[in-house]
């Protein structure tokens, strides 16, 4: 049922934006590879990446929270199991399924709405998405650290990622934002990933152009991943020292 409702929700969202796109002035949409994208082509990639971020971010914290509520977190963390094993083990299904889900969604939308994606951009876009995963994973692990300490502390991270998504260009071009905000938004890792994937899938950009986005995004992703891991380890040490791992 979770699988079915997830896909129904995606399809409903795509249909809703297809009607919204009829109200959009085409001249406001960006140009990729010399051709102006339709709103449905623009938004399809935004939906795919936006949902990818939301699901990936929430799964680690949700896994920790579920262990807390079931009363099994303390017994698991008291074993010699490495923290990374616990983090990855709680979301291994999503790590495999979500990227496949993203690709299948783009294929389904392209066929259903007659969208034009460039086959030559598939591999560069996939490489950019892989470089983007550590950024989302790092935020997810940091959210899990907040959950471990405050039990319901992941809400602040949800708000933060919502703001990042809002100014990422997922649902509207960044050029529509005030100049000062659009300049800042271009440094947003989600915006970097979205722009690179759109350049590849809509404009047929090759490795030379997408490579710039990859080189920009990869150090940011590594730093956020390191931050998330450090935060989780510190939170776990704190809870063990206080003897509060079993509280929920």
Buried (B, 14 or more C-beta within 10 A) or exposed (E): EEEEEBBEEBBEBBEEBBEEBEEBEEEEBBEBBEEBBBBBBBBBBBBBBBBBBBBBBBBBBBBBBEBBEEEEBBEBBEEEEEBEEBBBEBBEEBEEBBBEBBBBBBEBBBEBBEBEBBEEBBEBBBBBBEBBBBBBBBBBBBBBBBBBBEBEBBEEBBEBBEEBBBBBBBBBBBEEBEEEEBEBBBEBBBBBBBBBBBBBBBBBBBEEBBBBBBEBBBEBBBEBBEBBBBBBBEBBEBBEEEEBBBEE
